[in-house]
Amino acid sequence: MTHSILRLVFILFLVIKPLSAAANNTILILGDSLSAAYGLQQEEGWVKLLQDKYDDEQTDIELINASISGETSGGALRRLDALLEQYEPSHVLIELGANDGLRGFPVKKMQANLTSLIQKSQAANAMTALMEIYIPPNYGPRYSKMFTDTFTDVSEETNAHLMNFFMLNIASQSDLMQNDSLHPNKKAQPLIRDEMYDSIKKWLNKD
């Protein structure tokens, strides 16, 4: 009787273990220089710091950082199919739009690209999140409002989770910014990590 129970437990372990291993949360991060650790070593950036935190906690989350400095929504759209095929992510986080705005690209084109990024990801059975992006006020209130409103519009249209911009509380603090006043410095990265830890937790719990 005892041997039969042990055998049953062993069989259940073999069956359940692969299922739990397949349940990994693999998050593909499509971002620009803000997520690509611009001006820093990769291990100093918030994505690597957050992965280290997950690993220390033995949390079943893997971050795939596909962010590129200077990336636009259109550039990411051209790369997305290959990334989805290669990594088969369970989640896709889109942190894009800043370079579209800084270059004065048409808001409607950015909106179309962001929508396509989300729809392609959802078609690949990935849960999606879109980070709300703000641009400097010197672009004028009309363009700035149209720009930022786009992220709410896209998230509502696609049912993607809208995530707070992680630079809101950092960009105004010069001691947290690099000399170009556009990119967060090394000191800011742990702060971004902690904010993204909370933001991603809310997103995953929402799923």
Stockholm file with secondary structure:
# STOCKHOLM 1.0

chainA/1-207         MTHSILRLVFILFLVIKPLSAAANNTILILGDSLSAAYGLQQEEGWVKLLQDKYDDEQTDIELINASISGETSGGALRRLDALLEQYEPSHVLIELGANDGLRGFPVKKMQANLTSLIQKSQAANAMTALMEIYIPPNYGPRYSKMFTDTFTDVSEETNAHLMNFFMLNIASQSDLMQNDSLHPNKKAQPLIRDEMYDSIKKWLNKD
#=GR chainA/1-207 SS CHHHHHHHHHHHHHHHHHHHHTTCEEEEEEECTTTTTTTSCGGGSHHHHHHHHHHHHTCSEEEEECCCTTCCHHHHHHHHHHHHHHHCCSEEEEECCHHHHHTTCCHHHHHHHHHHHHHHHHHTTCEEEEECCCCCGGGCHHHHHHHHHHHHHHHHHHTCEEECCTTTTTTTCGGGBCTTSSSBCGGGHHHHHHHHHHHHHHHHHHC
#=GC SS_cons         CHHHHHHHHHHHHHHHHHHHHTTCEEEEEEECTTTTTTTSCGGGSHHHHHHHHHHHHTCSEEEEECCCTTCCHHHHHHHHHHHHHHHCCSEEEEECCHHHHHTTCCHHHHHHHHHHHHHHHHHTTCEEEEECCCCCGGGCHHHHHHHHHHHHHHHHHHTCEEECCTTTTTTTCGGGBCTTSSSBCGGGHHHHHHHHHHHHHHHHHHC
//
